[in-house]
Amino acid sequence: MFKGQSIQLVRLHDSLVELRFDRQQQSINKLDTGTIMELQAATQALREDASIRGMLVTSAKASFIVGADIFEFTTLFAKGAEEIERFIAAQSAIFTAFEDLAVPIVTAINGLALGGGFEMALASDYRIMTTSAQVGFPEVSLGIFPGFGGCVRLPRLCGAKTALEWIVSGKPQKAEAALAANAVDGVVSNEQLRDAALAMLQSAVKSGEWRARREVRAGAIAPWDPSTITAIEAAAAKAAAHYPAALAAVAVVSSTAHLARDAALLLEARSFGRTAATATAAALIQLFINDQMMKKKTGVQARIARKVSRAAIVGAGIMGGGIAYTSAVRGIPVQMQDIAQAALDLGKTEARKLIDKQVASGQLTRESGDSIDASITPTLDYSEFESVGAVIEAVVENMNVKKTVLAEIETRIPADAVMASNTSSLSITDMATALQRPENFAGMHFFNPVPAMPLVEVIRGEKTSDITAATIAGYATAMGKTPVVVKDCPGFLVNRVFTPYVVAFLKLVHDGADFEQVDQVMEAFGWPMGPAYLLDVIGLDTGSHVFDIIMRGYPGRMSLDFKNAIHLLADQERFGQKNRVGFYRYEASAKGRPVKLTAPDAHALIAEIQPRGRVTFQPEVIIDRMMLPMIVEAAVCLIERVAETAAEIDTSLILGLGFPRYLGGPLKYADQMGLRVLVSKCERYELLNDAEPISAHLREMARMDLRFHR
Ligand SMILES: NC(=O)c1ccc[n+]([C@@H]2O[C@H](COP(=O)([O-])OP(=O)(O)OC[C@H]3O[C@@H](n4cnc5c(N)ncnc54)[C@H](O)[C@@H]3O)[C@@H](O)[C@H]2O)c1
């Protein structure tokens, strides 16, 4: 009947027809433009065949349809709201034409039916899914909302509250929830799916009850009670300044609640056009593309990597303990070595606490929790190091101590085992000079707290081999982390790009800014914490040590010629949260969490290093002065290939530092600002220094209208 690249129509018995999604030469089904065009052609063929009495929709893959083709979005969404609206309305009409075929339609859902895949299923009269299948709308995580009728059909099926909960959360829903919400009509095992769906179709053909269902779907939302969505609307409104899609979805549902389907669909398409054209959507889609690219790269590295099935962690402090736990939880047992029994005891106790939390929340059974605990073996000597594939050193931040420890470890491990240092600021190339096999050594920079932070920088020293870098990246992936391979330079990638932001903060304070105002402005701009608060959390003693090292590495762009607020506070033993006083004061909450309070004495102290007294800055000036130096440093890192691509730099800053996601990372932010604007702003704030190649480079990029991301 119809045979396309993604869709085939097959005649079954009893005048039934099966529409099968089966993308040729691909492992998954997705709704790209080609597939939707095929749906249109198939619908036309079906409409012309009066002998058909019922439709079964299936997938020949392990999943029904995983969603739209996100790689197509970038070009489409750059065309502007009106063009997107026209395009999406035309595509949405194809789903509607399919839905309006004069026969009952049953969709059989296996695996995932997400985004457009779920919308396809909603354009049928009945849905049946397997016990392990999931349905849902992840669109808000990309800065958009369902645009193929999801905001219209789901509330007419499940009620506005449930529909919006699903759309706003973006979470996939399991079979049980989908059945309870009336989003599907049955749940069966994978083996039963086809027969059960066919039986459902045959019964629909016989009863004719599907016609009544269609009438309900074609009408307004009934009953419509706006008060059911008040709380969802309030939560969406709170996030809307930077993430507008959820609130736009709420508005679509409420403004179309009293309309019949077709009028509602037109409004959905209009709002979709406006939402998809936002800078937030462009940034979040870019992050998705970055993520895919980085996964592909990790896959390529994995081809030469050695598998690490047993590891050792040396130094059981804050970082070492966290690394040992993270490795063990992911099924890679570790020897945890330290020179102090107390550190080993603390490391084990902390790991046990984390395991118990997971057991209490039902993520782990008690037995698996116990076996994870048992797979962290504390040791004061190097016992069993002869059987490990990787060692991570996390002892104190001192070059000589690290060199001695690493040289000792090297004599205890197999010749092909890799070693990594979790240093924050020391040179990997320099450290490797203490080793017999420097090619087997790299940096592996975790972020604190290790179990929660998703990024790991894999630092290549001059002599690090490809296999070593790939093996360490593979071990990081096995631990559930996102690895990024970076060059050995002061601060590596993330802390290097972060340092100009800290320097900018210190300059603003020196010029008279109120640090609390800077915090408020930057938090409103989208940072999880303002710079003063963040420095308190990092610790002003640790911070000043690390930042000083990084600043010394880049004297042109990062030097300061005045006494800065970090040194001032650290000299006064105001170390931040760790001793409850820094820029702020901290008191323990009832649950023992530190609560941030204003500290008037910090303001008085800082006034001493503000030669011009207190100066009020406009928020836009604070934002530019804080953000632009970071963008410039990220651009330098790209030119110097500290990481290979803009994608890796942007994603690393988001995962490692909490850079606001809605901006897509410093380089995407620059692209969206436009490089001409960037250069003129940098000139206004005297951030371009003609002695450095970055100035000419950025000016040339601006002149040629280039971008960092393609
Ligand atoms: N804390 C952070 O936020 C952070 C973040 C990234 C990287 N790092 C780096 O991680 C490393 C460890 O930092 P930390 O915060 O966990 O320090 P920590 O002081 O909490 O732990 C260091 C541990 O190393 C042990 N140790 C010292 N000498 C040793 C030796 N010769 N052999 C075995 N163990 C020895 C100590 O007993 C201690 O338990 C440092 O290089 C640090 O720069 C720290």
Ligand as a Chemical Component Dictionary entry (heavy atoms), coordinates in Angstrom:
data_LIG
# 
_chem_comp.id                   LIG 
_chem_comp.type                 NON-POLYMER 
_chem_comp.pdbx_formal_charge   0 
_chem_comp.three_letter_code    LIG 
# 
loop_
_chem_comp_atom.comp_id 
_chem_comp_atom.atom_id 
_chem_comp_atom.alt_atom_id 
_chem_comp_atom.type_symbol 
_chem_comp_atom.charge 
_chem_comp_atom.model_Cartn_x 
_chem_comp_atom.model_Cartn_y 
_chem_comp_atom.model_Cartn_z 
_chem_comp_atom.pdbx_ordinal 
LIG N1  N1  N 0  38.543 19.918 47.952 1  
LIG C1  C1  C 0  38.247 20.338 46.727 2  
LIG O1  O1  O 0  37.286 21.071 46.480 3  
LIG C2  C2  C 0  39.069 19.838 45.571 4  
LIG C3  C3  C 0  38.542 19.859 44.267 5  
LIG C4  C4  C 0  39.277 19.340 43.202 6  
LIG C5  C5  C 0  40.537 18.833 43.443 7  
LIG N2  N2  N 1  41.050 18.845 44.712 8  
LIG C6  C6  C 0  42.380 18.283 44.915 9  
LIG O2  O2  O 0  42.252 16.995 45.467 10 
LIG C7  C7  C 0  43.380 16.684 46.276 11 
LIG C8  C8  C 0  42.899 16.266 47.660 12 
LIG O3  O3  O 0  42.134 17.310 48.202 13 
LIG P1  P1  P 0  41.185 17.102 49.453 14 
LIG O4  O4  O 0  40.352 18.325 49.544 15 
LIG O5  O5  O -1 40.526 15.768 49.362 16 
LIG O6  O6  O 0  42.245 17.087 50.631 17 
LIG P2  P2  P 0  42.131 16.439 52.098 18 
LIG O7  O7  O 0  43.102 17.190 52.928 19 
LIG O8  O8  O 0  40.724 16.331 52.521 20 
LIG O9  O9  O 0  42.666 14.961 51.878 21 
LIG C9  C9  C 0  43.986 14.635 51.600 22 
LIG C10 C10 C 0  44.225 13.225 52.151 23 
LIG O10 O10 O 0  45.483 12.768 51.688 24 
LIG C11 C11 C 0  46.095 12.052 52.738 25 
LIG N3  N3  N 0  47.525 12.004 52.502 26 
LIG C12 C12 C 0  48.441 12.957 52.682 27 
LIG N4  N4  N 0  49.648 12.506 52.332 28 
LIG C13 C13 C 0  49.485 11.234 51.902 29 
LIG C14 C14 C 0  50.365 10.235 51.415 30 
LIG N5  N5  N 0  51.663 10.463 51.300 31 
LIG N6  N6  N 0  49.842 9.048  51.062 32 
LIG C15 C15 C 0  48.533 8.805  51.196 33 
LIG N7  N7  N 0  47.642 9.720  51.667 34 
LIG C16 C16 C 0  48.139 10.914 52.006 35 
LIG C17 C17 C 0  45.706 12.799 54.001 36 
LIG O11 O11 O 0  45.810 11.963 55.140 37 
LIG C18 C18 C 0  44.263 13.168 53.687 38 
LIG O12 O12 O 0  43.380 12.159 54.124 39 
LIG C19 C19 C 0  44.226 17.941 46.259 40 
LIG O13 O13 O 0  45.226 17.817 45.290 41 
LIG C20 C20 C 0  43.259 19.023 45.904 42 
LIG O14 O14 O 0  43.868 20.141 45.285 43 
LIG C21 C21 C 0  40.333 19.321 45.774 44 
# 
loop_
_chem_comp_bond.comp_id 
_chem_comp_bond.atom_id_1 
_chem_comp_bond.atom_id_2 
_chem_comp_bond.value_order 
_chem_comp_bond.pdbx_ordinal 
LIG N1  C1  SING 1  
LIG C1  O1  DOUB 2  
LIG C1  C2  SING 3  
LIG C2  C3  SING 4  
LIG C2  C21 DOUB 5  
LIG C3  C4  DOUB 6  
LIG C4  C5  SING 7  
LIG C5  N2  DOUB 8  
LIG N2  C6  SING 9  
LIG N2  C21 SING 10 
LIG C6  O2  SING 11 
LIG C6  C20 SING 12 
LIG O2  C7  SING 13 
LIG C7  C8  SING 14 
LIG C7  C19 SING 15 
LIG C8  O3  SING 16 
LIG O3  P1  SING 17 
LIG P1  O4  DOUB 18 
LIG P1  O5  SING 19 
LIG P1  O6  SING 20 
LIG O6  P2  SING 21 
LIG P2  O7  DOUB 22 
LIG P2  O8  SING 23 
LIG P2  O9  SING 24 
LIG O9  C9  SING 25 
LIG C9  C10 SING 26 
LIG C10 O10 SING 27 
LIG C10 C18 SING 28 
LIG O10 C11 SING 29 
LIG C11 N3  SING 30 
LIG C11 C17 SING 31 
LIG N3  C12 SING 32 
LIG N3  C16 SING 33 
LIG C12 N4  DOUB 34 
LIG N4  C13 SING 35 
LIG C13 C14 SING 36 
LIG C13 C16 DOUB 37 
LIG C14 N5  SING 38 
LIG C14 N6  DOUB 39 
LIG N6  C15 SING 40 
LIG C15 N7  DOUB 41 
LIG N7  C16 SING 42 
LIG C17 O11 SING 43 
LIG C17 C18 SING 44 
LIG C18 O12 SING 45 
LIG C19 O13 SING 46 
LIG C19 C20 SING 47 
LIG C20 O14 SING 48 
# 
